[in-house]
Structure formats: C-alpha cells, structure tokens
Amino acid sequence: MNPLTLILREMVHRKANAALSLLAVIIAVAFAVMFFAASEGAQQESAGIMADMNSSASKISQNTQKKTKRIQRDMGQNLRIVSTKTDLAHFWDEGFSKQLFSEDWVQKFKGVTNSINYSHLSAVLKWKIDWDGTPAMIYGLAPREVAPPGREKPIMITPVKQGTVLLGNALAEIKSVKRDEKVIVQGREFMVNRVLAEKGSSAEVRIYMHLADAQSVLKREGQINEIQALDCYCADETQDTLELLRTQLAPILPEAKVFRMQDMAEAREQQRHLMEAQLGKAMPEVLDKAVDKQGRNLAGVFGRLLPLVILACGGLVAVLALLNTRERRPEIGVLRALGQGSERIAVMFLGKAIVIGIIGALLGYALGNGLAIQFGQDLFQTSAGQPTWKPAYLPMALLLAPTFAALASFIPAMLAVTQDPADTLRHD
C-alpha cells in the first residue's frame, strides 16, 4: 500500500492523537506568524512615524524660520558702518554721525571676490532736526539692500515710498497726526503712510522716509552717514567675529569702521540656536521615544513567549509521537515480520509528522495572519491596515513546520525502527 495512503488512514484511525499533534503545530506556526507579522507592522508603523515626524519637522522648520526671520527683521541690522573721521562721542550720544560720505560706498560690497560675513547692507542718512519746536530724527532709508556675491537674500528692511513718511508713535501723538494725513518736513509736504507702534526707544521720534527724500530735505544729495548691515552666522564660537568683520572691511572701505550691536547680535544668535535645538534635538528625541516604545511593547508581548510556545508545542508533538509509537507496537511488529525494512517504518512515522506539519503550516499561517490583522492594531498600537497579509511567510511556514514536526518525532520514530518484532509479537 502507498505510504501516504497508509499515513492518512492511520491519522483517521487515531483521530485524537493526530488532532492534538496538528493543534500543536498550528499553535506554533500561528504564534510565530503573528509575531513576525506584528513585528513587520510595527516596523512599518515606525517608518510611518518617522515620515510623519519628518513632515511635521519640515512644516515646523518652515514656520519657525519664518517667525525667526520676522523677529530678526524687527530687531533690525546689528552692524553700523561709519566714517573713521566720525566723532565717536557725538555718535554714541546723539545716535548719528555728522561725517558724511558718498552713498556709492555701499556699492563697493558688490565687487567683493572673497567670502565675507556681511549681508543686508543698507545706505542710511540720519540727521536730527527741530520739527516745529519738537526734536526729531530724519531717518532716510535706501529702497534696496546691497548684497555681496553669494549673499543674496530676501529684503530685510521695510522700504518707504517716495513722498511718504513713517512716523514714530511719540511724534505722531505730539503733533496729533494720523495715518493718511499730510505733514510738512523741512518745507516739503509728505503723506503719512503709517504711524509706527510704540517702541519705547529712540524710534519714537524718528521720521522714516525714502533716502532720496531725506537727502533732498537735508540738502545732502548723494550722501549718507551710515551703512547698516547684518553679520552672517559664524559656526565657530571661539572666533572673535567683530575683529573678523573689521579685518574683512579694511580692504573694501579703508575709510570706514564697523561697530557691532552686541546685545542685538547675541539675541539673534540665541534665537538661531533655539531653533536649531528644537528641530535638531527635540524632534529626534520624540521620534526615538515613539520607536523605542513600539519595540519594547512588541518585545514584551512576544520576546519571552515565542520560544516557550515553540518548545511547548514541540514537546507536545514529541510526547504524542511517542504515545503513537507505543500504540502501534503490534502493527510495527507485524510489518517487520512481513519483511518491511526500517526505512519504510521510519517513513511512516516521520511522514506522518511531515503531513501534519504541512497541514499545520497552512492552517497556522492563516490563523496567525488573521489574529495579527484582527488584534495587532490594539496590541501594538499600529495604524489602520497594519499589519497586513504576508504571503512571504507561507513558504517559510511550509518549510519550517514539517521540519519542526519531524524533528520532534525523530526520537519516537527511531524507537519504532529499532523495536525487535519477535519481542513485540511475543507480548501480544
């Protein structure tokens, strides 16, 4: 009779033994499939978390950068370049230099061949006047900034249209002037484009106007008395940036000297460091915690149970195979007496284990995937649709489950092969 037919008939005859062996294999396979399916689902979920975090970090970065630029714009430029002939006592006391120079000075930065730490250069003309009995500062701003090669950036200053002025809050209040009203400055009429918010600084008494307008009312055509700029970020914290700025300025404008508004520069640097810390450290820490939690959750549920379940199922298959061998002792003795060799008897016992392994692999694969899909989301906190069916696990199950069952049945099979038929028949 065909060995496969004999194996199937024996399984039908001893249903309980075959069913329990099959159940052990199904449990082992299902548990392993569920573990790996859930593990893969968790890994995909971690990848999804990382993608979401990267997306969020990108959005946060863009928003933070916009806010940072807005804050830095409101702070103003932190470098002031004036003539070396400036009376510094007057400059720091009055807030402007009486030493004028050509507005073409600022254009010299366009021809720089080496990289320098200057950007957002603006030509400025400032002068104190008596505005109908009220001290005021005319503040003429060039409509465009100058950028050295490679330093082109979006404009930082707020340009003022010709024929209009921006008034400091205190001046507007003293003169009872509102937006869109007309004022006379040094004999010329201007439209008040905007009244600035209260600043609590010297900006309260400034009259901001287009540089050409300021030069006209002050009769200083083509002249300025200050260049304002922003120093570029220096990653080397040990570098004396002010000394570096002065060294870089010397060959460009030997007649000029640069001063750095230290408090403003430090505030800018702290703002930048804060943004880098948030995006470069806080985000990865959140991501690492999420991924680590996912891994610990998975390892806690299956890491210790999987080996124990497989060993228990293997032991059960071995015990059932041993019981089957004892029950079939008369059958084994008859087969040996009829001349059946050890190979055929071994094939019967190991073949039964392999058949049970194949059936158990198919059923266990289906059960494991089903359980992972049904309960994986709650157990492993994965998103909807994770884990999914894993066809790649089926060939692995079909290979390992029969091998697992055959190995568990190996010792009982060898006992059956080595039985003496005469001794077996004598007892019966």
Protein Blocks (a to p, Z undefined) as FASTA:
>chain_A
ZZklmmmmmmmmmmmlmmmmmmmmmmmmmmmmmmmmmmmmmmmmmmmmmmmmmmmmmmmm
mmmmmmmmmmmmmnopabdcddfkbcfklmmmnopafbdcdfklmmmmmmpfbdcfbehi
acdddddddeehiacddddddfbdcddehiaccdfbdcddehiacddfklmmmnopaehi
acdeehiacddfbacddehiaklmcccddfklmmmmnopghiafbdcddddddfblkbcf
klmmmmmmmmmmmmbccdddfklmmmmmmmmmmmmmmmmmmmmmmmmmmmmmmmmmmmmm
mmmmmmmmmmmmmmmmmmmmmmmmmmmmmmmmmmmmnopafklmmmmmmmmmmmmmmmmm
mmmmmmmmmmmmmmmmmmnopaehiacddfklmmmmmmmmmmmmmmmmmmmmmmmmmpcf
klmmmmZZ
